[in-house]
Amino acid sequence: MITIAEFCEFARIDVQDDDGTIAAILTAAETYVKEKTGKRRPDGGDSSLYDNAVKMLAAHWYDNRTPTGTDTKEIPYTLSDLISHISLVSTYPEVGEKIEPY
């Protein structure tokens, strides 16, 4: 799980009173990545790509959380590509898949 402090450092956020908003956005971003890819964050393994996808999406949503007219902000290509990659590789377990211990 990505902490609010880790996310604020990643997104360069100095505001101290947005913790509730940031926590909600992080939860929604992790849910989105999990449902979009069908994969979940690995237990104990390297989760840097997965975590970066969640942080990038959360930062995008945080920066664009107030819709303005017809100027919509699409998800950046780098994030779309990262989500696609996660969905295709076997590094990340399928949602609901249990990893058996050795």
Buried (B, 14 or more C-beta within 10 A) or exposed (E): EBEBEEBBEBBEBEEEEBEEEBBEBBBBBBEBBBEBBBBBBEEEEEBEBBBBBBBBBBBBBBEBEEEEEEEEEEBEEEBBEBBEBBEEEEBBBEEEEEEEEE
